[in-house]
């Protein structure tokens, strides 16, 4: 066997390039990252509990490109969505009130003008 001397005349092996946390975060938010995992608790081969975890970390623009925009329609997170939800509810209540106030058949008259059946 021959001895190999790595110190003689060879250049040092370069390591990974130095990156800081901001660069890594920018890459993750630009491309997005998915973290998925399952937790299962079994007792004597009987599944007692299963928890499925899915985490998608991305910028708003990347999430929108992926078709994820639930925060825009959640009234708890968006004032625009809350205002829209209130308007929808207001319209539904006005329609319901209008249907209750209008007689169903105008030829029959209102309940107050109808004669009670004679027995």
ROLUM-845399 format. One record per residue: residue number from 1; residue in three letters; x, y, z negated of N, C-alpha, C, O, CB in turn. Coordinates in nm, 4 decimals, m for minus. Glycine has a CB too. Example, Ala and Ser with C-alpha at 12.3 -4.5 7.8 and 13.67 -1.06 7.14 Angstrom:
BEGIN
<1; "Ala"; <1.3190; m0.5690; m0.7800>; <1.2300; m0.4500; m0.7800>; <1.3200; m0.3300; m0.7800>; <1.4236; m0.3319; m0.8465>; <1.1308; m0.4473; m0.9046>>
<2; "Ser"; <1.2850; m0.2250; m0.7080>; <1.3670; m0.1060; m0.7140>; <1.2900; 0.0030; m0.7870>; <1.3409; 0.1138; m0.8039>; <1.4084; m0.0598; m0.5725>>
% end
This chain:
BEGIN
<1; "Unk"; <0.0829; m0.1160; 0.0000>; <0.0000; 0.0000; 0.0000>; <0.0876; 0.1225; 0.0000>; <0.1941; 0.1244; m0.0616>; <m0.0944; m0.0003; m0.1184>>
<2; "Unk"; <0.0434; 0.2224; 0.0676>; <0.1218; 0.3457; 0.0705>; <0.0534; 0.4511; m0.0153>; <m0.0690; 0.4548; m0.0279>; <0.1398; 0.3967; 0.2157>>
<3; "Unk"; <0.1345; 0.5346; m0.0725>; <0.0814; 0.6440; m0.1528>; <0.0463; 0.7603; m0.0612>; <0.1221; 0.7926; 0.0303>; <0.1830; 0.6880; m0.2615>>
<4; "Unk"; <m0.0674; 0.8229; m0.0851>; <m0.1100; 0.9370; m0.0054>; <m0.1033; 1.0606; m0.0935>; <m0.1618; 1.0655; m0.2017>; <m0.2538; 0.9163; 0.0525>>
<5; "Unk"; <m0.0308; 1.1601; m0.0447>; <m0.0183; 1.2850; m0.1200>; <m0.1054; 1.3906; m0.0514>; <m0.0748; 1.4370; 0.0584>; <0.1324; 1.3322; m0.1288>>
<6; "Unk"; <m0.2138; 1.4269; m0.1185>; <m0.3071; 1.5241; m0.0613>; <m0.2572; 1.6679; m0.0774>; <m0.3131; 1.7591; m0.0164>; <m0.4442; 1.5095; m0.1266>>
<7; "Unk"; <m0.1553; 1.6894; m0.1565>; <m0.1079; 1.8253; m0.1833>; <m0.0156; 1.8773; m0.0741>; <0.0049; 1.9983; m0.0658>; <m0.0363; 1.8298; m0.3163>>
<8; "Unk"; <0.0387; 1.7947; 0.0066>; <0.1415; 1.8401; 0.0992>; <0.0830; 1.8891; 0.2307>; <0.0318; 1.8093; 0.3092>; <0.2400; 1.7290; 0.1257>>
<9; "Unk"; <0.0898; 2.0183; 0.2554>; <0.0606; 2.0783; 0.3836>; <m0.0856; 2.0790; 0.4284>; <m0.1147; 2.1341; 0.5345>; <0.1382; 2.0104; 0.4831>>
<10; "Unk"; <m0.1755; 2.0228; 0.3557>; <m0.3145; 2.0245; 0.4007>; <m0.3877; 2.1413; 0.3347>; <m0.3598; 2.1791; 0.2209>; <m0.3852; 1.8897; 0.3681>>
<11; "Unk"; <m0.4813; 2.1963; 0.4099>; <m0.5591; 2.3084; 0.3571>; <m0.6631; 2.2552; 0.2598>; <m0.7088; 2.1416; 0.2728>; <m0.6269; 2.3889; 0.4719>>
<12; "Unk"; <m0.7002; 2.3370; 0.1630>; <m0.8021; 2.2911; 0.0683>; <m0.9358; 2.2714; 0.1404>; <m0.9699; 2.3429; 0.2347>; <m0.8178; 2.3923; m0.0486>>
<13; "Unk"; <m1.0071; 2.1748; 0.0937>; <m1.1377; 2.1440; 0.1514>; <m1.2356; 2.2528; 0.1060>; <m1.2514; 2.2769; m0.0137>; <m1.1873; 2.0001; 0.1085>>
<14; "Unk"; <m1.3008; 2.3177; 0.2019>; <m1.3930; 2.4238; 0.1600>; <m1.5185; 2.3649; 0.0952>; <m1.5689; 2.2605; 0.1366>; <m1.4320; 2.5117; 0.2804>>
<15; "Unk"; <m1.5665; 2.4337; m0.0060>; <m1.6887; 2.3917; m0.0738>; <m1.8089; 2.4545; m0.0068>; <m1.7963; 2.5199; 0.0967>; <m1.6848; 2.4290; m0.2228>>
<16; "Unk"; <m1.9226; 2.4349; m0.0646>; <m2.0427; 2.4956; m0.0072>; <m2.0324; 2.6483; m0.0148>; <m1.9698; 2.7018; m0.1063>; <m2.1702; 2.4457; m0.0810>>
<17; "Unk"; <m2.0927; 2.7172; 0.0797>; <m2.0838; 2.8633; 0.0766>; <m2.1547; 2.9188; m0.0476>; <m2.2547; 2.8642; m0.0943>; <m2.1451; 2.9240; 0.2053>>
<18; "Unk"; <m2.1006; 3.0264; m0.0978>; <m2.1588; 3.0885; m0.2165>; <m2.2897; 3.1591; m0.1784>; <m2.2919; 3.2434; m0.0887>; <m2.0584; 3.1892; m0.2812>>
<19; "Unk"; <m2.3949; 3.1246; m0.2453>; <m2.5225; 3.1927; m0.2268>; <m2.5736; 3.2327; m0.3638>; <m2.5512; 3.1641; m0.4635>; <m2.6261; 3.1025; m0.1518>>
<20; "Unk"; <m2.6410; 3.3428; m0.3659>; <m2.6964; 3.3848; m0.4937>; <m2.8453; 3.3512; m0.4978>; <m2.9020; 3.3055; m0.3987>; <m2.6735; 3.5364; m0.5168>>
<21; "Unk"; <m2.9065; 3.3737; m0.6103>; <m3.0455; 3.3381; m0.6320>; <m3.1386; 3.4134; m0.5367>; <m3.2393; 3.3586; m0.4921>; <m3.0843; 3.3661; m0.7763>>
<22; "Unk"; <m3.1055; 3.5371; m0.5060>; <m3.1895; 3.6166; m0.4160>; <m3.1932; 3.5555; m0.2765>; <m3.2987; 3.5533; m0.2130>; <m3.1385; 3.7610; m0.4087>>
<23; "Unk"; <m3.0790; 3.5056; m0.2277>; <m3.0748; 3.4414; m0.0956>; <m3.1581; 3.3143; m0.0933>; <m3.2307; 3.2884; 0.0026>; <m2.9305; 3.4095; m0.0561>>
<24; "Unk"; <m3.1474; 3.2358; m0.1987>; <m3.2241; 3.1110; m0.2065>; <m3.3729; 3.1413; m0.2136>; <m3.4524; 3.0761; m0.1458>; <m3.1807; 3.0274; m0.3288>>
<25; "Unk"; <m3.4119; 3.2391; m0.2946>; <m3.5521; 3.2767; m0.3059>; <m3.6064; 3.3297; m0.1734>; <m3.7200; 3.2996; m0.1367>; <m3.5697; 3.3813; m0.4154>>
<26; "Unk"; <m3.5273; 3.4072; m0.1024>; <m3.5702; 3.4593; 0.0281>; <m3.5930; 3.3454; 0.1270>; <m3.6901; 3.3478; 0.2026>; <m3.4656; 3.5580; 0.0842>>
<27; "Unk"; <m3.5054; 3.2469; 0.1273>; <m3.5223; 3.1321; 0.2167>; <m3.6470; 3.0520; 0.1825>; <m3.7222; 3.0116; 0.2712>; <m3.3999; 3.0419; 0.2104>>
<28; "Unk"; <m3.6685; 3.0291; 0.0523>; <m3.7847; 2.9514; 0.0090>; <m3.9137; 3.0234; 0.0461>; <m4.0066; 2.9616; 0.0981>; <m3.7796; 2.9260; m0.1428>>
<29; "Unk"; <m3.9197; 3.1543; 0.0195>; <m4.0413; 3.2286; 0.0494>; <m4.0637; 3.2417; 0.1997>; <m4.1779; 3.2461; 0.2453>; <m4.0355; 3.3663; m0.0144>>
<30; "Unk"; <m3.9564; 3.2478; 0.2758>; <m3.9697; 3.2605; 0.4210>; <m4.0198; 3.1315; 0.4839>; <m4.1044; 3.1354; 0.5732>; <m3.8365; 3.2999; 0.4832>>
<31; "Unk"; <m3.9701; 3.0199; 0.4398>; <m4.0078; 2.8906; 0.4977>; <m4.1167; 2.8205; 0.4185>; <m4.1983; 2.7480; 0.4755>; <m3.8871; 2.8010; 0.5068>>
<32; "Unk"; <m4.1186; 2.8412; 0.2889>; <m4.2139; 2.7712; 0.2032>; <m4.1546; 2.6407; 0.1544>; <m4.0667; 2.5828; 0.2182>; <m4.3454; 2.7454; 0.2775>>
<33; "Unk"; <m4.2034; 2.5955; 0.0415>; <m4.1581; 2.4681; m0.0143>; <m4.2777; 2.4003; m0.0792>; <m4.3608; 2.4651; m0.1428>; <m4.0416; 2.4885; m0.1175>>
<34; "Unk"; <m4.2850; 2.2708; m0.0625>; <m4.3932; 2.1926; m0.1208>; <m4.3333; 2.0976; m0.2226>; <m4.2378; 2.0253; m0.1940>; <m4.4729; 2.1150; m0.0116>>
<35; "Unk"; <m4.3903; 2.0988; m0.3408>; <m4.3490; 2.0062; m0.4458>; <m4.4707; 1.9223; m0.4796>; <m4.5753; 1.9757; m0.5163>; <m4.2928; 2.0815; m0.5731>>
<36; "Unk"; <m4.4574; 1.7930; m0.4674>; <m4.5710; 1.7033; m0.4915>; <m4.5294; 1.5946; m0.5888>; <m4.4150; 1.5493; m0.5885>; <m4.6224; 1.6408; m0.3590>>
<37; "Unk"; <m4.6235; 1.5536; m0.6717>; <m4.5941; 1.4471; m0.7659>; <m4.7202; 1.3903; m0.8267>; <m4.8232; 1.4574; m0.8337>; <m4.5027; 1.4970; m0.8744>>
<38; "Unk"; <m4.7115; 1.2691; m0.8693>; <m4.8233; 1.2011; m0.9345>; <m4.7778; 1.1531; m1.0711>; <m4.6657; 1.1051; m1.0874>; <m4.8755; 1.0823; m0.8485>>
<39; "Unk"; <m4.8654; 1.1665; m1.1677>; <m4.8404; 1.1137; m1.3015>; <m4.9505; 1.0122; m1.3294>; <m5.0691; 1.0448; m1.3240>; <m4.8373; 1.2286; m1.4111>>
<40; "Unk"; <m4.9110; 0.8907; m1.3589>; <m5.0091; 0.7867; m1.3886>; <m4.9798; 0.7292; m1.5268>; <m4.8647; 0.7042; m1.5628>; <m5.0070; 0.6747; m1.2801>>
<41; "Unk"; <m5.0863; 0.7091; m1.6023>; <m5.0733; 0.6464; m1.7337>; <m5.1535; 0.5176; m1.7301>; <m5.2754; 0.5192; m1.7133>; <m5.1225; 0.7416; m1.8494>>
<42; "Unk"; <m5.0837; 0.4063; m1.7459>; <m5.1457; 0.2739; m1.7447>; <m5.1268; 0.2073; m1.8795>; <m5.0259; 0.2272; m1.9471>; <m5.0867; 0.1861; m1.6323>>
<43; "Unk"; <m5.2244; 0.1288; m1.9167>; <m5.2148; 0.0486; m2.0375>; <m5.2605; m0.0924; m2.0025>; <m5.3770; m0.1142; m1.9692>; <m5.3003; 0.1095; m2.1542>>
<44; "Unk"; <m5.1697; m0.1867; m2.0101>; <m5.1987; m0.3258; m1.9761>; <m5.2588; m0.3380; m1.8357>; <m5.3608; m0.4040; m1.8161>; <m5.2941; m0.3862; m2.0794>>
<45; "Unk"; <m5.1945; m0.2743; m1.7400>; <m5.2361; m0.2758; m1.6000>; <m5.3742; m0.2146; m1.5770>; <m5.4380; m0.2431; m1.4757>; <m5.2353; m0.4168; m1.5489>>
<46; "Unk"; <m5.4210; m0.1311; m1.6694>; <m5.5465; m0.0581; m1.6530>; <m5.5104; 0.0899; m1.6429>; <m5.4512; 0.1472; m1.7343>; <m5.6472; m0.0858; m1.7728>>
<47; "Unk"; <m5.5464; 0.1494; m1.5319>; <m5.5143; 0.2898; m1.5113>; <m5.6046; 0.3765; m1.5977>; <m5.7266; 0.3765; m1.5807>; <m5.5282; 0.3280; m1.3626>>
<48; "Unk"; <m5.5445; 0.4503; m1.6901>; <m5.6217; 0.5358; m1.7800>; <m5.6331; 0.6783; m1.7289>; <m5.7372; 0.7421; m1.7447>; <m5.5593; 0.5363; m1.9172>>
<49; "Unk"; <m5.5270; 0.7283; m1.6679>; <m5.5246; 0.8672; m1.6274>; <m5.4330; 0.8846; m1.5074>; <m5.3232; 0.8292; m1.5033>; <m5.4797; 0.9567; m1.7431>>
<50; "Unk"; <m5.4788; 0.9617; m1.4105>; <m5.3951; 0.9967; m1.2965>; <m5.4039; 1.1472; m1.2775>; <m5.5131; 1.2035; m1.2700>; <m5.4390; 0.9202; m1.1668>>
<51; "Unk"; <m5.2897; 1.2112; m1.2700>; <m5.2824; 1.3548; m1.2455>; <m5.2010; 1.3746; m1.1182>; <m5.0867; 1.3300; m1.1086>; <m5.2186; 1.4318; m1.3678>>
<52; "Unk"; <m5.2606; 1.4413; m1.0217>; <m5.1906; 1.4691; m0.8963>; <m5.1534; 1.6165; m0.8957>; <m5.2401; 1.7030; m0.9082>; <m5.2787; 1.4322; m0.7713>>
<53; "Unk"; <m5.0264; 1.6447; m0.8815>; <m4.9769; 1.7814; m0.8803>; <m4.9273; 1.8165; m0.7409>; <m4.8489; 1.7425; m0.6816>; <m4.8648; 1.8002; m0.9843>>
<54; "Unk"; <m4.9728; 1.9286; m0.6894>; <m4.9272; 1.9794; m0.5614>; <m4.8959; 2.1271; m0.5791>; <m4.9805; 2.2027; m0.6268>; <m5.0336; 1.9564; m0.4491>>
<55; "Unk"; <m4.7780; 2.1685; m0.5422>; <m4.7358; 2.3065; m0.5578>; <m4.6778; 2.3548; m0.4269>; <m4.5871; 2.2924; m0.3718>; <m4.6336; 2.3214; m0.6723>>
<56; "Unk"; <m4.7294; 2.4653; m0.3768>; <m4.6813; 2.5242; m0.2532>; <m4.6299; 2.6630; m0.2870>; <m4.7077; 2.7507; m0.3245>; <m4.7933; 2.5290; m0.1435>>
<57; "Unk"; <m4.5001; 2.6834; m0.2741>; <m4.4387; 2.8120; m0.3052>; <m4.3988; 2.8760; m0.1729>; <m4.3201; 2.8197; m0.0968>; <m4.3147; 2.7960; m0.4014>>
<58; "Unk"; <m4.4542; 2.9951; m0.1462>; <m4.4249; 3.0643; m0.0221>; <m4.4657; 3.2099; m0.0362>; <m4.5330; 3.2479; m0.1319>; <m4.4972; 2.9978; 0.0975>>
<59; "Unk"; <m4.4243; 3.2904; 0.0598>; <m4.4689; 3.4290; 0.0620>; <m4.6128; 3.4335; 0.1107>; <m4.6641; 3.3341; 0.1622>; <m4.3772; 3.5161; 0.1518>>
<60; "Unk"; <m4.6775; 3.5470; 0.0950>; <m4.8159; 3.5619; 0.1385>; <m4.8256; 3.5387; 0.2897>; <m4.9167; 3.4706; 0.3367>; <m4.8701; 3.7023; 0.1011>>
<61; "Unk"; <m4.7322; 3.5953; 0.3645>; <m4.7356; 3.5790; 0.5106>; <m4.7198; 3.4329; 0.5507>; <m4.7912; 3.3847; 0.6387>; <m4.6255; 3.6629; 0.5762>>
<62; "Unk"; <m4.6278; 3.3629; 0.4877>; <m4.6073; 3.2212; 0.5187>; <m4.7295; 3.1395; 0.4805>; <m4.7680; 3.0482; 0.5534>; <m4.4833; 3.1674; 0.4464>>
<63; "Unk"; <m4.7908; 3.1709; 0.3674>; <m4.9112; 3.0993; 0.3253>; <m5.0254; 3.1225; 0.4238>; <m5.0988; 3.0294; 0.4570>; <m4.9532; 3.1433; 0.1843>>
<64; "Unk"; <m5.0408; 3.2466; 0.4705>; <m5.1460; 3.2756; 0.5683>; <m5.1223; 3.1995; 0.6980>; <m5.2167; 3.1506; 0.7600>; <m5.1533; 3.4264; 0.5964>>
<65; "Unk"; <m4.9960; 3.1894; 0.7391>; <m4.9643; 3.1115; 0.8596>; <m5.0016; 2.9646; 0.8407>; <m5.0382; 2.8966; 0.9365>; <m4.8144; 3.1240; 0.8942>>
<66; "Unk"; <m4.9921; 2.9165; 0.7178>; <m5.0279; 2.7776; 0.6874>; <m5.1777; 2.7612; 0.6661>; <m5.2250; 2.6499; 0.6428>; <m4.9529; 2.7296; 0.5638>>
<67; "Unk"; <m5.2527; 2.8705; 0.6738>; <m5.3980; 2.8626; 0.6596>; <m5.4467; 2.8704; 0.5163>; <m5.5593; 2.8305; 0.4869>; <m5.4469; 2.7367; 0.7202>>
<68; "Unk"; <m5.3636; 2.9211; 0.4270>; <m5.4011; 2.9301; 0.2863>; <m5.4243; 3.0775; 0.2537>; <m5.3322; 3.1587; 0.2624>; <m5.2908; 2.8675; 0.1930>>
<69; "Unk"; <m5.5483; 3.1117; 0.2159>; <m5.5794; 3.2500; 0.1801>; <m5.6912; 3.2581; 0.0759>; <m5.7717; 3.3511; 0.0789>; <m5.6190; 3.3288; 0.3048>>
<70; "Unk"; <m5.6967; 3.1625; m0.0150>; <m5.8042; 3.1544; m0.1129>; <m5.8076; 3.2748; m0.2053>; <m5.9140; 3.3060; m0.2589>; <m5.7904; 3.0286; m0.1941>>
<71; "Unk"; <m5.6978; 3.3429; m0.2263>; <m5.6943; 3.4563; m0.3165>; <m5.7713; 3.5751; m0.2597>; <m5.8081; 3.6655; m0.3347>; <m5.5507; 3.4958; m0.3453>>
<72; "Unk"; <m5.7966; 3.5770; m0.1290>; <m5.8718; 3.6869; m0.0687>; <m6.0219; 3.6715; m0.0908>; <m6.0952; 3.7702; m0.0855>; <m5.8423; 3.6953; 0.0804>>
<73; "Unk"; <m6.0687; 3.5493; m0.1157>; <m6.2116; 3.5255; m0.1313>; <m6.2514; 3.4931; m0.2746>; <m6.3694; 3.4707; m0.3016>; <m6.2544; 3.4137; m0.0413>>
<74; "Unk"; <m6.1575; 3.4902; m0.3652>; <m6.1871; 3.4621; m0.5060>; <m6.2193; 3.5934; m0.5777>; <m6.1323; 3.6796; m0.5896>; <m6.0671; 3.3892; m0.5751>>
<75; "Unk"; <m6.3435; 3.6099; m0.6258>; <m6.3801; 3.7356; m0.6913>; <m6.2962; 3.7680; m0.8147>; <m6.2836; 3.8850; m0.8509>; <m6.5243; 3.7310; m0.7302>>
<76; "Unk"; <m6.2400; 3.6693; m0.8782>; <m6.1575; 3.6946; m0.9964>; <m6.0220; 3.7542; m0.9592>; <m5.9561; 3.8155; m1.0431>; <m6.1374; 3.5656; m1.0750>>
<77; "Unk"; <m5.9803; 3.7366; m0.8340>; <m5.8479; 3.7833; m0.7928>; <m5.8514; 3.9000; m0.6949>; <m5.7501; 3.9674; m0.6760>; <m5.7722; 3.6703; m0.7314>>
<78; "Unk"; <m5.9651; 3.9248; m0.6328>; <m5.9727; 4.0271; m0.5298>; <m6.0922; 4.1182; m0.5555>; <m6.2056; 4.0716; m0.5656>; <m5.9825; 3.9632; m0.3902>>
<79; "Unk"; <m6.0660; 4.2489; m0.5662>; <m6.1763; 4.3425; m0.5876>; <m6.2658; 4.3481; m0.4645>; <m6.3864; 4.3689; m0.4769>; <m6.1227; 4.4828; m0.6211>>
<80; "Unk"; <m6.2081; 4.3297; m0.3455>; <m6.2876; 4.3277; m0.2230>; <m6.3818; 4.2075; m0.2234>; <m6.4978; 4.2200; m0.1841>; <m6.1961; 4.3242; m0.0987>>
<81; "Unk"; <m6.3338; 4.0927; m0.2667>; <m6.4183; 3.9730; m0.2728>; <m6.5258; 3.9883; m0.3793>; <m6.6390; 3.9438; m0.3600>; <m6.3332; 3.8482; m0.3013>>
<82; "Unk"; <m6.4915; 4.0512; m0.4921>; <m6.5904; 4.0727; m0.5972>; <m6.7001; 4.1659; m0.5486>; <m6.8180; 4.1422; m0.5751>; <m6.5242; 4.1296; m0.7231>>
<83; "Unk"; <m6.6625; 4.2717; m0.4777>; <m6.7604; 4.3660; m0.4238>; <m6.8495; 4.2962; m0.3214>; <m6.9708; 4.3169; m0.3197>; <m6.6898; 4.4876; m0.3597>>
<84; "Unk"; <m6.7895; 4.2142; m0.2370>; <m6.8657; 4.1404; m0.1362>; <m6.9618; 4.0423; m0.2029>; <m7.0755; 4.0272; m0.1582>; <m6.7707; 4.0653; m0.0406>>
<85; "Unk"; <m6.9178; 3.9761; m0.3083>; <m7.0043; 3.8815; m0.3791>; <m7.1232; 3.9538; m0.4417>; <m7.2349; 3.9022; m0.4404>; <m6.9249; 3.8061; m0.4875>>
<86; "Unk"; <m7.0996; 4.0742; m0.4969>; <m7.2088; 4.1512; m0.5546>; <m7.3072; 4.1971; m0.4472>; <m7.4284; 4.1962; m0.4689>; <m7.1540; 4.2715; m0.6305>>
<87; "Unk"; <m7.2550; 4.2369; m0.3321>; <m7.3433; 4.2770; m0.2223>; <m7.4281; 4.1600; m0.1740>; <m7.5476; 4.1758; m0.1490>; <m7.2614; 4.3337; m0.1059>>
<88; "Unk"; <m7.3670; 4.0430; m0.1609>; <m7.4420; 3.9239; m0.1183>; <m7.5528; 3.8908; m0.2182>; <m7.6660; 3.8622; m0.1791>; <m7.3472; 3.8029; m0.1026>>
<89; "Unk"; <m7.5198; 3.8949; m0.3468>; <m7.6193; 3.8665; m0.4491>; <m7.7315; 3.9702; m0.4457>; <m7.8488; 3.9358; m0.4604>; <m7.5539; 3.8631; m0.5877>>
<90; "Unk"; <m7.6954; 4.0966; m0.4265>; <m7.7941; 4.2039; m0.4187>; <m7.8889; 4.1815; m0.3008>; <m8.0101; 4.1967; m0.3159>; <m7.7242; 4.3403; m0.4059>>
<91; "Unk"; <m7.8358; 4.1459; m0.1844>; <m7.9201; 4.1188; m0.0674>; <m8.0128; 3.9998; m0.0919>; <m8.1306; 4.0045; m0.0563>; <m7.8329; 4.0924; 0.0560>>
<92; "Unk"; <m7.9596; 3.8929; m0.1527>; <m8.0435; 3.7760; m0.1818>; <m8.1573; 3.8119; m0.2776>; <m8.2711; 3.7694; m0.2577>; <m7.9583; 3.6628; m0.2416>>
<93; "Unk"; <m8.1267; 3.8897; m0.3807>; <m8.2296; 3.9290; m0.4769>; <m8.3338; 4.0210; m0.4138>; <m8.4527; 4.0089; m0.4436>; <m8.1656; 3.9979; m0.5970>>
<94; "Unk"; <m8.2911; 4.1124; m0.3272>; <m8.3863; 4.2004; m0.2589>; <m8.4785; 4.1198; m0.1669>; <m8.5989; 4.1448; m0.1612>; <m8.3113; 4.3085; m0.1778>>
<95; "Unk"; <m8.4209; 4.0229; m0.0952>; <m8.5031; 3.9381; m0.0077>; <m8.6035; 3.8570; m0.0889>; <m8.7191; 3.8423; m0.0494>; <m8.4140; 3.8438; 0.0752>>
<96; "Unk"; <m8.5591; 3.8054; m0.2007>; <m8.6481; 3.7252; m0.2853>; <m8.7599; 3.8113; m0.3438>; <m8.8757; 3.7699; m0.3481>; <m8.5685; 3.6579; m0.3987>>
<97; "Unk"; <m8.7240; 3.9306; m0.3882>; <m8.8232; 4.0224; m0.4425>; <m8.9246; 4.0623; m0.3357>; <m9.0445; 4.0694; m0.3626>; <m8.7548; 4.1469; m0.4998>>
<98; "Unk"; <m8.8762; 4.0883; m0.2148>; <m8.9669; 4.1258; m0.1064>; <m9.0617; 4.0111; m0.0726>; <m9.1794; 4.0338; m0.0445>; <m8.8873; 4.1670; 0.0182>>
<99; "Unk"; <m9.0112; 3.8891; m0.0754>; <m9.0982; 3.7746; m0.0446>; <m9.2006; 3.7510; m0.1558>; <m9.3109; 3.7036; m0.1283>; <m9.0138; 3.6477; m0.0233>>
<100; "Unk"; <m9.1664; 3.7828; m0.2795>; <m9.2605; 3.7668; m0.3901>; <m9.3667; 3.8768; m0.3903>; <m9.4810; 3.8522; m0.4288>; <m9.1857; 3.7666; m0.5229>>
<101; "Unk"; <m9.3304; 3.9964; m0.3481>; <m9.4237; 4.1080; m0.3492>; <m9.5197; 4.1053; m0.2310>; <m9.6323; 4.1536; m0.2427>; <m9.3480; 4.2377; m0.3498>>
<102; "Unk"; <m9.4781; 4.0504; m0.1180>; <m9.5660; 4.0504; m0.0009>; <m9.6611; 3.9324; m0.0084>; <m9.6220; 3.8231; m0.0496>; <m9.4839; 4.0454; 0.1302>>
<103; "Unk"; <m9.7889; 3.9544; 0.0321>; <m9.8835; 3.8419; 0.0317>; <m9.8455; 3.7424; 0.1411>; <m9.7976; 3.7804; 0.2480>; <m10.0298; 3.8920; 0.0520>>
<104; "Unk"; <m9.8676; 3.6163; 0.1124>; <m9.8308; 3.5125; 0.2086>; <m9.9207; 3.5163; 0.3304>; <m9.8730; 3.5006; 0.4428>; <m9.8370; 3.3750; 0.1439>>
<105; "Unk"; <m10.0517; 3.5370; 0.3101>; <m10.1451; 3.5452; 0.4214>; <m10.2256; 3.6731; 0.4030>; <m10.3121; 3.6788; 0.3156>; <m10.2385; 3.4186; 0.4287>>
<106; "Unk"; <m10.1991; 3.7762; 0.4836>; <m10.2656; 3.9044; 0.4624>; <m10.4163; 3.8976; 0.4802>; <m10.4853; 3.9829; 0.4245>; <m10.2094; 4.0063; 0.5559>>
<107; "Unk"; <m10.4726; 3.8020; 0.5541>; <m10.6166; 3.7926; 0.5756>; <m10.6884; 3.7420; 0.4501>; <m10.8058; 3.7724; 0.4293>; <m10.6464; 3.7004; 0.6942>>
<108; "Unk"; <m10.6189; 3.6656; 0.3675>; <m10.6814; 3.6121; 0.2470>; <m10.6881; 3.7158; 0.1368>; <m10.7695; 3.7024; 0.0455>; <m10.6063; 3.4903; 0.1982>>
<109; "Unk"; <m10.6061; 3.8174; 0.1424>; <m10.6057; 3.9186; 0.0374>; <m10.5138; 3.8783; m0.0759>; <m10.4475; 3.7748; m0.0699>; <m10.7467; 3.9419; m0.0154>>
<110; "Unk"; <m10.5105; 3.9594; m0.1773>; <m10.4240; 3.9309; m0.2919>; <m10.4967; 3.8403; m0.3897>; <m10.6161; 3.8142; m0.3755>; <m10.3798; 4.0614; m0.3618>>
<111; "Unk"; <m10.4251; 3.7943; m0.4861>; <m10.4807; 3.7042; m0.5870>; <m10.5927; 3.7723; m0.6656>; <m10.6877; 3.7061; m0.7074>; <m10.3704; 3.6565; m0.6826>>
<112; "Unk"; <m10.5825; 3.9053; m0.6865>; <m10.6793; 3.9765; m0.7680>; <m10.8138; 3.9906; m0.6967>; <m10.9173; 3.9966; m0.7629>; <m10.6253; 4.1135; m0.8051>>
<113; "Unk"; <m10.8147; 3.9960; m0.5631>; <m10.9402; 4.0155; m0.4890>; <m11.0094; 3.8861; m0.4540>; <m11.1251; 3.8881; m0.4119>; <m10.9142; 4.0922; m0.3635>>
<114; "Unk"; <m10.9429; 3.7748; m0.4698>; <m11.0039; 3.6458; m0.4382>; <m11.1086; 3.6093; m0.5436>; <m11.0921; 3.6365; m0.6625>; <m10.8960; 3.5356; m0.4291>>
<115; "Unk"; <m11.2138; 3.5485; m0.4976>; <m11.3141; 3.5006; m0.5918>; <m11.2706; 3.3692; m0.6501>; <m11.2094; 3.2869; m0.5820>; <m11.4506; 3.4865; m0.5248>>
<116; "Unk"; <m11.3016; 3.3497; m0.7744>; <m11.2728; 3.2234; m0.8381>; <m11.3757; 3.1209; m0.7891>; <m11.4919; 3.1561; m0.7687>; <m11.2749; 3.2370; m0.9937>>
<117; "Unk"; <m11.3358; 2.9972; m0.7703>; <m11.4301; 2.8965; m0.7235>; <m11.5375; 2.8731; m0.8283>; <m11.5099; 2.8691; m0.9482>; <m11.3577; 2.7652; m0.6904>>
<118; "Unk"; <m11.6632; 2.8573; m0.7800>; <m11.7769; 2.8366; m0.8708>; <m11.7876; 2.6877; m0.9013>; <m11.7689; 2.6018; m0.8152>; <m11.9108; 2.8907; m0.8084>>
<119; "Unk"; <m11.8176; 2.6622; m1.0242>; <m11.8337; 2.5220; m1.0639>; <m11.9740; 2.4910; m1.1048>; <m12.0040; 2.3772; m1.1411>; <m11.7408; 2.4878; m1.1760>>
% end
